[in-house]
Amino acid sequence: MERSAALKSLKNHLVKPQHTIIIGSRQIGKTTLVKQLAEQLERDKEVVYFLTFEDPTILEAVNQHAENIFNYTLLPADLPADKRLYIIIDEVQYAKDPSKFLKLLYDKYSPKLKIIATGSSAFYIDKSFKDSLAGRKKVFEFFPLAFDEFLHFKGEDGLITEWEQMKKRVTYQGLQRSRINALFDEYLIYGGYPAVVLADTEQEKQEMLKELVNSYMKKDALEAGIKEELKFFQLARLLADQTGNLVNNHELGNTLQMASSTAENYIYLMQKTFIVRLLSPFYGNVRKELTKMPKVYFNDNGLRNALLNNFSKLNDRSDKGELLENYVYCRLRQLYDADHLHFWRTADGNEVDFVVEEQLNKGLAYEVKYNDAQFKPNKYKKFLEAYCDFNLACVCKLITKDDSIEAIRL
């Protein structure tokens, strides 16, 4: 969810009685977002408190009893009749039983009390919330910066309109085209973590991304109870090296000398801690022809490159096509519901990188090629014959054919 859209959605949800839960990877800017919400509430003369469960004193108190949260705030009953108590909780997953904690507060104090909470790990949120919060919460997922947000953070707001023009008309030749291309190359290498984007030098960016891998991934692994930390990291690096490829747990297990069930469990944890995403195949009308294995993508190119310790310039890389494909996946994930996003691949090797099912057997299909000259429409005849209601386009970085109406940018 992009920052402006995220803030708007969150503001719209403030009037709802349900808890507002914001999830996403560490260092992605969730705390900044909820602090902006707090400022908005204060401007509106609302009663709002900001607490973090990384504070051991607060955490110990709420673990003893949920209502101890009011040791640090007013009581809802003490508010004027026309007022509501807003409590913003950072890192709610650290509570011993976040589901029980939030359920009790909702059932006893809603709608006089509104909780807005962040969580760094979907694993804990998912595992702990279960069905007991059904109807009591709405979850918002938060992503790394999209490219237009990246431009804003870089202080290049003047380029955003030109970037939009480049996306709409692939042959667009604006004065800032080369500058935008250079920044997009940087984005493909270093990704969209806000602090990384704002770092002044490439060395600083690399050190920050390595810190994300070495410290935060390690912290997630420790909190998730990973027993073989080294193999967890080796598996992450192996997946980074096969971004956009099918995930075969049996082969991964053999490579790392672990059970395939262990590899599957580690990948599940990587999904729940926002390191990778698995993209499921699109079945449509030819289920029997298609692979059942998912493909793997990373939530951020910078994190992926840090795992590989490869920050080489784009033109010097053999994996620039994979980086572009991972970018397209991340962009589509921001634009469409994950349940509607798939890939298509038959047993005999026919493949389309991304399929967006907007309606039943109807939607959009995208093939990613670094250079549009690599796109051969005849290769996709089988897909187009089977799914005539899907519009197929090629997503490219380099556009060389002036009359190429099938080449686009996302």
C-alpha positions in Angstrom: 0.0 0.0 0.0 1.6 3.3 -1.1 2.1 6.0 1.6 -0.5 8.5 0.6 -3.1 5.8 -0.1 -2.1 4.0 3.1 -2.6 7.2 5.2 -5.9 7.9 3.5 -7.2 4.3 4.1 -6.1 4.4 7.7 -7.7 7.8 8.3 -10.9 6.5 6.8 -10.8 3.5 9.2 -10.3 5.7 12.3 -14.1 6.1 12.5 -14.7 2.4 12.6 -15.0 0.5 15.9 -12.7 -2.3 14.8 -9.0 -2.4 15.7 -6.7 -1.0 13.0 -3.8 -3.4 12.6 -0.8 -2.3 10.4 1.7 -5.0 9.4 4.9 -5.0 7.4 8.6 -5.7 7.6 10.9 -4.0 10.1 12.2 -0.6 9.2 9.5 0.0 6.6 8.1 3.1 8.2 5.1 1.9 10.1 6.0 3.8 13.2 6.3 7.0 11.2 2.9 6.4 9.7 1.1 5.9 13.0 2.8 9.0 14.4 1.4 10.9 11.5 -2.0 9.5 12.5 -1.4 10.6 16.0 -0.6 14.1 14.8 -3.8 14.2 12.8 -5.8 13.1 15.8 -4.2 15.7 18.0 -5.0 18.4 15.4 -8.6 17.2 15.5 -8.6 17.6 19.3 -8.9 13.9 19.9 -7.5 12.1 23.0 -4.6 10.0 21.7 -1.7 8.1 23.4 1.3 6.5 21.7 2.8 3.4 23.4 5.3 0.8 22.4 5.5 -2.8 23.6 9.2 -2.7 23.1 9.1 -0.9 26.5 9.6 -3.7 29.0 7.7 -1.9 31.8 4.6 -1.4 29.6 4.8 -4.9 28.2 5.1 -6.5 31.7 2.1 -4.6 32.9 -0.2 -5.5 29.9 0.9 -9.1 30.1 -0.3 -9.2 33.7 -3.7 -7.9 32.6 -4.9 -6.1 29.4 -6.6 -3.3 31.4 -3.2 -2.3 32.8 -2.8 -0.4 29.5 -4.9 2.3 31.2 -2.0 2.9 33.7 -0.5 4.8 30.9 -3.6 6.5 29.5 -6.9 8.0 30.6 -9.8 5.6 31.2 -12.4 5.6 28.5 -15.1 6.2 31.2 -13.2 9.4 32.2 -13.7 11.0 28.8 -16.5 13.4 27.9 -19.5 11.8 26.3 -18.5 13.1 22.8 -14.9 11.9 23.0 -13.2 8.6 22.2 -9.9 7.3 23.5 -7.3 6.4 20.8 -4.4 4.3 21.8 -1.6 3.7 19.3 0.5 0.6 20.1 3.8 0.0 18.3 5.0 -3.7 18.0 1.8 -5.3 19.4 3.1 -8.8 18.6 5.3 -8.7 21.6 2.3 -9.1 23.9 2.2 -12.6 25.5 -1.3 -13.1 24.0 -2.1 -10.2 21.6 -5.4 -11.8 20.6 -6.7 -12.1 24.1 -5.4 -8.6 25.0 -7.1 -6.9 22.0 -10.3 -9.0 22.3 -10.8 -8.1 25.9 -10.3 -4.4 25.2 -12.6 -4.5 22.2 -15.4 -6.4 23.9 -15.4 -4.3 27.1 -14.6 -0.8 25.8 -15.6 -0.5 22.1 -16.6 1.9 20.6 -15.4 4.3 23.3 -11.9 2.9 22.8 -10.1 2.7 19.4 -6.8 0.7 19.1 -4.4 1.3 16.2 -1.5 -1.2 16.4 1.6 -2.1 14.3 3.2 -5.5 14.0 6.5 -6.3 12.4 5.8 -10.0 11.9 2.8 -11.3 10.2 3.8 -14.7 11.6 2.9 -13.6 15.2 -0.1 -11.6 14.1 -1.4 -14.5 12.1 -0.6 -17.1 14.7 -1.9 -15.2 17.6 -5.0 -13.5 16.3 -6.8 -16.6 15.1 -10.6 -16.4 14.9 -11.1 -14.7 18.3 -10.7 -11.3 16.6 -13.1 -12.0 13.7 -15.1 -8.8 13.1 -12.9 -7.0 15.6 -10.0 -6.0 13.4 -9.0 -4.8 10.0 -5.5 -5.6 8.8 -3.5 -3.2 6.5 -0.3 -4.4 5.0 2.5 -1.9 4.4 5.1 -2.2 1.7 8.5 -0.7 0.8 8.4 2.5 -1.2 7.0 2.3 -4.7 9.1 4.1 -7.3 7.1 7.3 -7.3 7.4 7.4 -3.5 11.1 6.7 -4.0 11.3 9.8 -6.1 9.5 11.9 -3.5 11.9 10.7 -0.7 14.8 11.6 -3.0 13.5 15.1 -3.3 12.7 14.6 -7.0 9.0 15.4 -6.9 9.3 17.2 -10.3 10.2 13.9 -11.9 7.0 12.1 -10.8 4.8 13.6 -13.5 7.4 12.8 -16.1 7.6 9.2 -14.8 3.8 8.9 -15.2 4.1 10.2 -18.8 6.8 7.6 -19.5 4.5 4.8 -18.2 1.6 6.0 -20.3 3.6 6.5 -23.5 6.6 4.2 -23.8 8.2 6.3 -26.6 8.0 9.5 -24.4 11.2 11.5 -24.8 11.2 14.0 -22.0 14.1 16.1 -20.9 14.5 14.2 -17.7 14.3 10.7 -19.2 17.9 9.9 -18.6 17.8 11.1 -15.0 14.7 9.0 -14.3 16.3 6.0 -15.8 19.4 6.4 -13.6 17.2 6.7 -10.5 15.2 3.6 -11.5 18.5 1.7 -11.9 19.3 2.8 -8.3 15.9 1.7 -7.2 16.3 -1.8 -8.7 19.7 -2.2 -6.9 18.9 -0.7 -3.5 15.1 -1.1 -3.2 12.6 0.9 -1.3 13.4 0.8 2.4 13.0 4.5 3.4 16.3 4.8 5.4 18.2 3.2 2.6 16.7 5.5 0.0 17.6 8.6 2.1 21.2 7.4 2.7 23.7 9.7 1.1 26.2 7.2 -0.3 26.2 3.8 -1.9 28.4 2.5 0.9 25.8 3.7 3.5 23.0 2.0 1.6 24.9 -1.3 1.4 25.7 -1.2 5.1 22.1 -0.5 6.0 20.8 -3.4 3.9 23.4 -5.8 5.3 22.3 -4.7 8.8 18.7 -5.5 7.8 19.8 -9.0 6.8 22.3 -9.6 9.6 20.3 -8.1 12.5 16.6 -8.0 11.7 16.4 -11.2 9.8 18.3 -12.8 12.7 16.0 -11.3 15.2 13.0 -12.6 13.3 14.6 -16.1 13.1 15.3 -16.1 16.8 11.8 -15.0 17.8 10.3 -17.6 15.4 12.3 -20.4 17.2 14.5 -21.3 14.2 17.0 -23.9 15.4 19.3 -24.0 12.4 19.9 -20.3 11.9 22.7 -20.8 9.4 20.6 -23.0 7.1 17.7 -20.5 7.4 20.1 -17.9 6.0 21.5 -20.3 3.4 18.0 -21.0 2.2 17.2 -17.3 2.0 20.3 -16.8 -0.2 19.4 -19.7 -2.3 16.0 -18.3 -3.0 17.5 -14.9 -3.7 19.6 -16.6 -6.4 16.5 -18.1 -8.0 14.1 -15.1 -7.8 11.2 -15.6 -10.2 11.7 -19.4 -10.4 9.6 -22.3 -9.2 10.1 -23.4 -5.6 10.7 -27.1 -5.2 11.0 -27.9 -1.5 12.4 -31.3 -2.2 15.3 -30.0 -4.3 16.0 -27.2 -1.8 16.0 -29.7 1.1 18.5 -31.9 -0.8 20.7 -29.0 -1.6 20.9 -27.8 2.0 20.8 -31.3 3.5 17.5 -30.8 5.4 14.1 -32.3 5.2 11.8 -30.9 2.6 9.3 -30.2 5.3 11.9 -28.0 7.1 12.6 -26.1 3.9 8.8 -25.6 3.5 8.5 -24.4 7.1 11.4 -22.0 6.8 10.0 -20.5 3.6 6.6 -20.1 5.4 8.4 -18.1 8.1 10.2 -16.0 5.5 6.7 -15.1 4.1 5.4 -14.3 7.5 8.3 -12.1 8.3 8.0 -10.2 4.9 11.2 -11.5 3.3 9.7 -13.4 0.4 6.3 -14.0 -1.3 5.2 -17.1 -3.1 3.1 -16.6 -6.3 0.7 -19.4 -7.0 -0.1 -20.7 -10.5 -3.2 -19.7 -12.5 -5.3 -22.7 -13.3 -8.2 -21.4 -15.3 -9.6 -24.1 -17.6 -6.5 -26.3 -18.0 -5.7 -27.2 -14.5 -4.2 -30.6 -15.5 -1.6 -28.9 -17.7 -0.2 -26.6 -15.2 2.5 -26.8 -12.6 1.4 -26.8 -9.0 4.6 -25.3 -7.6 4.7 -21.6 -6.7 7.3 -19.0 -7.8 9.3 -17.0 -5.3 9.8 -13.2 -5.2 11.3 -10.9 -2.7 9.5 -8.1 -0.9 12.4 -5.7 -1.7 15.1 -5.8 -4.4 17.6 -4.2 -2.0 17.1 -6.9 0.6 17.5 -9.6 -2.1 20.7 -8.1 -3.3 22.1 -7.8 0.2 21.5 -11.6 0.7 23.6 -12.1 -2.5 26.1 -9.4 -1.5 25.8 -8.1 -5.0 25.4 -4.4 -5.5 27.0 -4.2 -8.9 25.7 -1.6 -11.4 22.7 -2.8 -13.4 24.5 -3.0 -16.8 27.2 -5.2 -15.3 24.7 -7.8 -13.9 23.6 -11.0 -15.4 20.4 -11.0 -13.2 19.0 -7.6 -14.4 16.1 -9.4 -15.9 15.3 -11.0 -12.6 15.5 -7.7 -10.8 13.0 -6.1 -13.2 10.7 -9.1 -12.8 10.9 -8.8 -9.0 10.1 -5.1 -9.3 7.1 -5.9 -11.5 5.8 -8.4 -9.0 6.2 -5.9 -6.2 4.4 -3.3 -8.2 1.5 -5.6 -9.1 1.2 -6.6 -5.5 0.7 -3.0 -4.6 -1.9 -2.5 -7.3 -3.9 -5.7 -7.0 -5.3 -8.1 -4.3 -2.8 -10.9 -3.8 -5.6 -13.5 -4.3 -6.0 -12.3 -7.9 -2.3 -12.3 -8.8 -0.8 -15.5 -10.4 1.5 -16.8 -13.1 0.7 -19.3 -15.9 2.9 -22.2 -16.9 2.2 -25.5 -18.7 4.0 -28.8 -18.4 5.5 -28.3 -21.8 7.1 -25.0 -21.0 4.6 -22.3 -22.1 4.7 -19.5 -19.6 3.4 -16.0 -18.8 5.1 -14.2 -15.9 2.0 -12.6 -14.3 -1.7 -13.1 -14.7 -4.2 -10.7 -12.9 -7.7 -12.2 -12.8 -9.9 -9.1 -12.4 -13.0 -11.1 -13.0 -13.6 -14.9 -13.5 -11.3 -15.8 -16.5 -10.9 -12.2 -17.4 -8.2 -9.7 -16.8 -4.6 -8.8 -17.6 -1.4 -10.7 -18.4 2.2 -9.5 -18.3 5.4 -10.9 -19.6 8.6 -9.2 -18.3 11.5 -8.7 -20.6 14.4 -6.3 -19.9 14.5 -5.4 -23.6 11.3 -5.3 -25.7 13.2 -6.9 -28.6 13.2 -10.1 -26.6 9.4 -10.2 -26.6 8.1 -12.6 -29.2 4.2 -12.5 -29.3 3.9 -15.9 -31.0 5.3 -17.6 -27.9 2.1 -16.7 -26.1 -0.4 -17.9 -28.7 -1.4 -20.9 -26.6 -2.3 -18.7 -23.6 -4.2 -16.2 -25.7 -6.2 -18.9 -27.4 -7.1 -20.5 -24.0 -7.8 -17.1 -22.4 -9.1 -14.7 -25.1 -10.4 -12.3 -22.4 -7.0 -11.5 -21.0 -5.0 -8.6 -22.5 -1.3 -9.5 -22.8 1.4 -6.9 -22.6 5.2 -6.9 -22.3 6.7 -5.0 -19.4 10.2 -3.7 -20.4 12.9 -1.4 -19.2 14.5 -0.8 -22.6 12.0 0.2 -25.3 13.6 0.0 -28.7 10.7 -0.4 -31.1 9.0 3.0 -31.7 5.8 1.3 -32.9 5.7 -1.2 -30.1 2.2 -0.9 -28.7 2.6 -4.1 -26.6 5.6 -2.8 -24.6 4.7 -0.9 -21.4 6.0 0.2 -18.0 4.3 -0.3 -14.7 
